Amino acid sequence: MGGGVIGCAVAYELGRRGLEVRVLERRGVGLGATQASAGMLAPFIEAEHAGPLRRLGSRSLELYDQFVADVVGASGDSVPYDRCGTIEVATDSVTLARLERSASELTMAGVGCRLVGGSEAVDDEPHLSRHVAGALLVPSHGFVGAAPLTAALRRAAARHGVSFQSPCTVRRLAPTPQGIEVQTDSGGQLSDVVVLAAGSWNDKVGAEDGATPWVKPVRGQLVRLQWPAGPRLTKVVWSSGCYVVPWPDGTTLVGATVEDVGFDERATVAGVTGLLDAAREVLPAITRAQFETVRVGLRPGTPDDLPIVGWSHAVPKLLYATGHYRNGVLLAPLTARLVADLVLDATPDPLLDALAPGRFEAAATALTGASVTAGSDT
Ligand code: GLY
């Protein structure tokens, strides 16, 4: 359930491994948070410190070359994908000190990176403002076109026999002795396993006791521009106010706001101007760019910023693959593998311990001392 980048990657992987798969999507494939993603692949910025998020991100990043090659090969589509590196810039001494700490932590962990002063940063990326005081370069980072990747995943999955039903609203999941009955607006269908990958909409699918309330929407606005004529940016630029992703055709994405406004998918003047002001501060040439559009997505946030991947304790044969917050595109290849391994009864990866669906309930119980109904996820 769910046809975003996670649902499509999971369906593709399950189809590739020979299972019969149907994707149910309430809106249209890739039309939720995925369509507003800048597709950044930057685990060493997204996860500032060592921990499960960084381990997940770096492992998924290692899978990316092969993942894109396989999906492109199976779909015949082209997908913008470039491991061009990131340049994270500091315009003040506090940020510079943070970048210095990150550089030594990453170096100690064996991650390739380079801390440079302001003038070297500008030599490296000539569009940067002269106000940049220093920068951290991570060459293994990059980006992928999230929407083209998801379209390619859909086509590749279809070539492996996966079918897609969209628009399709799921009303209820009813466990039965034979499996889960998925009740949709166009009737019921029985499934051996249901993978819930509906992002921010997980608790709206009518899974009743199986639906987790721990995912909440976090709005992100993303501006799409066309870079002015002349030399282009060569790397993803990251500052404390925004990030800027340069596609090879001049398309330039400036993201993203982080807003707790519920299920509100409207763009705002404050959001767009804030992003453009932040981008102009570090890349003055952006004032000459052409404005194309603004996209809005609802990231599925969780209390600890980690995804929820694993079997439900309340509903047999219900598997969660959701809550990827800022890292759905980055974590898609690894999530697809973890989920397919679970469905096919492979030995669970130890990384899954940190992603267990019941972990928030356990934490809430420890805090309140309340007792928990056995087997409930909620
Ligand atoms: N991964 C960047 C964002 O969610 O804005």
Residues whose N, C-alpha, C, O or C-beta is under 5 A from the ligand:
A	BS01	LIG	G220 G255 A256 Y325 R326 N327
